[in-house]
Amino acid sequence: MKIGIIGTRGIPNQYGGFEQFAENFSTRMVERGHDVTVYISHRHPYKSDHYKNVRLIRCYDPEYLMGTAGQFIYDFNCIRNSREHNFDVILQLGYTSSTIWSWLYPEGSILVTNMDGLEWSRAKYNKWTQHFLTHAEKWGVNHSDYLIADSKGIQDYLLKKYNTKAVLIPYGADIYETKKGDIQTLHKFSVKSNEYDLLIARYEPENNIETILKAYATAKNRELVLIGNFKNTSFGHRMYRDYGGYAHIHFAGPVYEVKQLNVLRYHSRLYMHGHSVGGTNPSLLEAMACNALICAHDNLFNRYVLGDDAFYFKEASELSSLISAPLNKENHENWLYNNKQKIYDDYNWNSITGKIENYFNQWKYGEKYQEVLCAV
């Protein structure tokens, strides 16, 4: 099968969730014998035309010059190029800036869209952008041949609002076990095992970073390490300005090396997950796979994944009480075990890849096959 993936800045992952998904899914599909292409920004630092036998097609991406408007041009360039390659299936990741060009997709290709989260509800967008995104979501639903929802909440939302079925296929993760070289990574970040708390996120308001920082500002006996590029958003600059002066709060900047991230997750005392918009978040699954004790923002998306196997918070005051109290991972071994078992059973990359591969085969078998999948 010939597959094109559109909607990311490219692989290997240097940015976020969709890129992480594209990297894991595309490389595994190539191993299964498929011809896979991932579209990549011309500014991506990886310069080869292939990554682990996945073909990369670079398209001009002016976002660095034009801001958000550049995303629309980049998506236009990717979609226009897709008309030249006779893809059996085009996987469109998200709808924020791509579905406006839906009419340009080649007619001979099956268009499958991963609808991601409720983009219009993100706090970083003004009311005009949010209004546009409600239309972009509708275009994504109406112009796609098939839809993927990465969480039950998104699947239910699409059915209720649009009376449209989407197959439920979440992201995946790989189980991580501690290794001899872990200590060198901990030394690099000047931390000791089980003596620091960890937050890995993009600096966006809906990730509740400010709520978390407010709590830690009053809990000076707890060390917090933040992984993420605080320099590329005004919100990130403000967080650093307001909280960078606290000796126990460390803005470590972006880290893209997966092995280093896994080490930091595994050896953290408590892993903070503030994401409140979207479906099944890849960074949450990776924390579960790394034996991290998790404290998550209390919302239906996080509860669907974690169930009763995590701490939850909504306000800085309740979070402050939690992180100030004595906490030992050994007292929550059942949570750690249960979350790791979820990765084995429901969220491992090989299983997820197989589900999407089967879903793509629907173009051979038609609607009956899709109905069976949607019932899963």
C-alpha positions in Angstrom: 0.0 0.0 0.0 1.2 3.5 -0.8 0.6 5.9 2.0 1.2 9.7 2.4 1.2 11.4 5.8 0.4 15.1 5.9 0.0 17.5 8.8 3.4 17.4 10.7 6.6 19.3 10.5 8.3 16.1 9.7 10.3 13.2 11.2 12.4 12.4 13.2 10.3 14.1 15.8 11.6 17.5 16.8 8.3 19.0 17.9 5.3 17.2 19.3 2.6 14.6 19.4 1.7 14.3 15.7 5.4 14.1 14.8 5.9 11.4 17.4 3.0 9.5 15.9 4.2 9.9 12.3 7.7 8.7 13.2 6.5 5.5 15.0 3.7 4.7 12.6 5.6 5.3 9.4 8.7 3.3 10.3 6.6 0.4 11.5 4.5 0.4 8.3 7.6 0.3 6.2 8.8 -2.7 8.2 5.4 -4.3 7.3 6.2 -3.8 3.6 4.3 -0.6 2.8 5.6 2.4 0.8 5.3 5.4 3.2 6.0 9.1 2.6 6.0 11.7 5.3 5.8 15.4 4.3 8.4 17.5 6.1 9.1 21.2 6.5 12.1 22.5 4.5 13.4 23.9 7.8 13.5 20.6 9.6 17.1 20.0 10.7 17.2 16.4 9.4 18.4 16.7 5.8 18.3 13.2 4.3 15.6 12.2 1.9 14.8 9.0 3.9 14.5 8.2 7.5 14.6 4.5 8.3 13.3 3.7 4.8 10.5 6.2 5.0 10.6 8.7 2.1 10.6 12.3 3.1 9.3 15.1 0.8 10.3 18.6 1.8 7.9 21.5 1.2 8.4 25.2 1.7 7.2 26.2 5.1 7.1 30.0 5.8 5.8 29.8 9.3 9.1 31.2 10.7 8.4 34.3 8.6 4.6 34.7 8.8 3.6 33.0 12.0 0.4 31.0 11.9 -0.5 32.1 8.4 2.6 30.2 7.2 1.0 26.9 8.3 -1.7 27.3 5.7 0.9 27.8 3.0 2.9 24.8 4.1 -0.2 22.6 4.1 -1.1 23.9 0.7 2.3 23.0 -0.6 2.2 19.5 0.9 -1.4 18.8 -0.4 -0.6 20.1 -3.9 2.5 17.9 -4.0 0.4 14.9 -3.0 -1.4 15.1 -6.3 1.8 13.8 -8.0 2.2 10.5 -6.2 -0.8 8.3 -6.6 -1.2 7.5 -2.9 -3.7 4.8 -2.0 -4.3 6.5 1.3 -3.5 9.9 2.6 -3.4 10.3 6.3 -4.2 13.8 7.4 -3.1 14.5 11.0 -5.3 17.3 12.4 -7.4 19.9 10.7 -6.2 23.2 12.0 -4.7 24.6 8.8 -5.1 21.8 6.3 -8.8 21.2 5.8 -9.3 24.6 4.1 -7.5 22.9 1.1 -9.6 19.7 1.2 -10.8 20.3 -2.3 -7.2 20.0 -3.6 -6.6 16.4 -2.4 -6.3 13.9 -5.3 -9.6 12.2 -6.1 -7.9 8.8 -6.5 -6.7 8.7 -2.9 -8.6 7.7 0.2 -8.4 10.6 2.7 -8.3 9.5 6.3 -8.2 12.3 9.0 -7.1 11.9 12.6 -9.3 14.6 14.1 -7.0 15.2 17.1 -8.6 17.3 19.9 -11.1 20.1 20.2 -8.8 22.6 18.6 -11.3 25.5 18.7 -11.3 25.3 22.5 -7.6 26.1 22.9 -7.1 29.1 25.1 -4.2 30.4 23.0 -6.6 31.3 20.1 -8.7 34.4 20.0 -12.4 34.3 19.3 -12.0 34.8 15.6 -9.5 31.9 15.3 -11.7 29.7 17.4 -14.6 30.6 15.1 -12.6 29.6 12.1 -11.5 26.3 13.7 -15.1 25.3 14.3 -15.5 25.5 10.5 -12.2 23.8 9.9 -13.4 20.9 12.1 -16.6 20.6 10.1 -14.6 20.7 6.8 -12.4 17.9 8.1 -15.5 15.8 8.9 -17.3 16.5 5.7 -14.4 16.1 3.3 -12.7 13.1 4.7 -13.5 9.6 3.5 -12.9 8.2 7.0 -12.1 9.5 10.5 -9.8 8.4 13.3 -10.4 9.5 16.9 -7.6 9.0 19.3 -9.8 9.0 22.4 -13.3 7.9 23.4 -14.2 11.4 24.2 -13.4 12.6 20.7 -15.2 9.6 19.2 -18.3 10.4 21.2 -18.1 14.1 20.4 -18.0 13.5 16.6 -20.9 11.1 16.8 -23.0 13.5 18.9 -22.2 16.7 17.0 -21.9 15.4 13.4 -23.6 12.0 13.6 -20.4 10.7 12.1 -18.6 7.5 13.1 -14.9 7.6 13.8 -12.8 4.5 14.5 -11.1 4.7 17.9 -7.4 4.2 17.6 -5.2 6.0 20.2 -1.5 6.7 20.2 1.1 4.2 21.4 4.2 4.0 23.6 7.1 1.6 24.2 7.9 0.2 27.7 11.1 1.6 29.2 13.2 -0.1 31.8 16.0 1.5 33.7 19.5 1.0 32.2 23.1 1.4 33.4 23.6 4.7 31.5 20.7 6.4 33.2 22.9 8.0 35.8 24.8 10.0 33.2 21.6 11.5 31.9 20.6 12.5 35.5 24.0 14.1 36.0 23.5 16.1 32.8 20.3 17.6 34.3 21.8 17.9 37.8 19.1 15.8 39.4 19.0 12.7 41.5 16.6 9.7 41.1 13.2 10.2 42.8 14.2 13.6 44.1 12.6 15.8 41.4 9.2 16.3 39.8 8.9 16.5 36.0 6.8 18.4 33.5 7.1 17.8 29.7 4.9 20.0 27.6 4.6 22.7 25.0 4.2 26.2 26.6 0.5 26.7 25.9 -2.2 27.9 28.4 -4.4 24.8 28.1 -1.6 22.6 29.3 -2.1 24.2 32.8 1.6 25.1 33.1 0.8 28.3 35.0 -1.4 26.4 37.5 1.4 23.9 38.1 4.0 26.6 38.5 1.9 28.5 41.0 1.7 25.4 43.1 5.4 24.7 43.0 6.2 28.4 43.7 4.8 27.8 47.2 6.3 24.3 47.6 10.0 25.3 47.9 10.9 21.9 49.3 10.1 20.2 45.9 12.3 20.4 42.8 10.5 20.8 39.5 12.2 20.3 36.1 10.3 21.6 33.0 11.1 20.3 29.6 9.9 22.4 26.6 10.8 25.4 24.5 9.8 28.4 26.6 11.5 30.7 24.1 9.2 30.3 21.1 5.9 31.6 22.6 5.0 34.8 24.5 3.3 32.6 27.1 6.5 30.7 27.6 8.5 33.9 28.0 6.0 35.1 30.6 6.3 31.8 32.5 10.0 32.1 32.6 9.9 35.7 33.6 7.5 35.0 36.5 8.9 31.7 37.7 12.4 31.4 36.4 13.8 33.1 39.5 12.8 30.3 41.8 15.9 28.2 42.7 13.8 24.9 42.9 12.1 25.5 39.5 14.3 24.6 36.5 13.5 25.6 32.9 15.6 23.0 31.1 14.5 24.0 27.6 13.6 21.5 24.8 14.9 17.9 24.8 14.2 15.8 21.7 16.3 12.8 22.5 13.8 10.1 23.4 16.3 8.1 25.6 17.0 11.2 27.7 13.3 11.9 28.1 12.6 8.3 29.1 15.3 8.4 31.8 13.9 11.6 33.2 10.4 10.2 33.3 11.5 6.9 34.9 13.5 8.5 37.7 11.1 11.3 38.5 9.3 11.4 41.9 6.1 12.7 40.3 5.2 13.4 36.7 2.9 16.4 36.1 0.5 16.2 33.2 -1.5 19.3 32.7 -2.9 18.8 29.2 -6.7 19.5 29.2 -7.5 19.8 25.5 -7.2 16.9 23.0 -7.5 13.2 23.1 -5.1 10.5 24.2 -1.9 12.5 24.7 1.3 10.8 23.6 3.4 12.3 26.4 1.0 10.8 29.0 1.3 7.3 27.5 5.1 7.7 27.4 5.1 8.6 31.1 3.0 5.5 31.9 5.4 3.4 29.9 8.3 4.8 31.9 6.9 3.8 35.3 6.2 7.4 36.3 3.9 8.2 39.1 1.4 10.6 37.5 -0.5 13.7 38.7 -2.9 14.8 35.9 -5.3 17.6 35.2 -8.8 16.3 36.0 -10.6 16.0 32.7 -12.4 13.2 30.8 -9.5 12.6 28.4 -7.0 12.0 31.1 -9.4 10.0 33.2 -10.3 7.8 30.3 -6.6 6.7 30.0 -5.6 6.7 33.7 -8.7 5.7 35.5 -8.1 5.5 39.2 -4.3 5.0 38.8 -3.2 8.6 39.2 -3.5 11.8 41.3 -5.7 14.5 39.8 -5.8 18.3 40.2 -7.7 21.3 38.9 -6.6 24.2 41.0 -3.1 25.3 42.2 -4.2 25.1 45.8 -5.1 21.4 45.8 -2.0 20.6 43.8 0.2 22.5 46.3 -1.1 20.4 49.1 -0.4 17.2 47.2 3.2 18.0 46.2 4.1 19.3 49.6 3.1 16.1 51.3 5.5 13.2 51.7 5.3 11.0 48.6 6.9 7.7 47.8 6.4 5.8 44.5 6.7 2.5 46.4 3.3 3.3 48.1 1.7 3.3 44.7 3.1 0.3 43.0 -0.4 -0.9 42.0 -0.9 2.3 40.0 2.5 1.9 38.3 1.7 -1.7 37.5 -1.8 -0.9 36.2 -0.6 1.9 33.9 2.2 -0.2 32.5 -0.3 -3.0 31.8 -2.4 -0.6 29.9 0.5 0.1 27.6 1.0 -3.6 27.0 -2.7 -4.3 26.4 -4.0 -1.2 24.7 -1.3 1.4 23.8 1.7 -0.4 22.4 3.0 0.9 19.0 2.9 -2.5 17.3 -0.7 -3.1 18.2 -1.7 0.5 17.2 0.1 0.2 13.9 -1.7 -3.0 13.2 -5.1 -1.5 13.9 -4.4 1.4 11.6 -3.1 -0.9 8.9 -6.3 -2.9 9.2 -8.3 0.3 9.0 -6.6 1.4 5.9 -7.5 -1.9 4.3 -11.2 -0.7 4.4 -10.7 0.7 0.9 -10.6 -2.9 -0.2 -13.6 -4.1 1.7 -15.9 -1.1 1.9 -18.4 0.2 4.5 -19.1 -3.2 6.1 -15.4 -3.4 7.2 -15.6 0.1 8.6 -18.7 -0.6 10.7 -17.1 -3.6 12.3 -14.0 -1.5 13.2 -16.1 1.4 14.6 -17.9 -1.1 16.9 -14.6 -2.1 18.5 
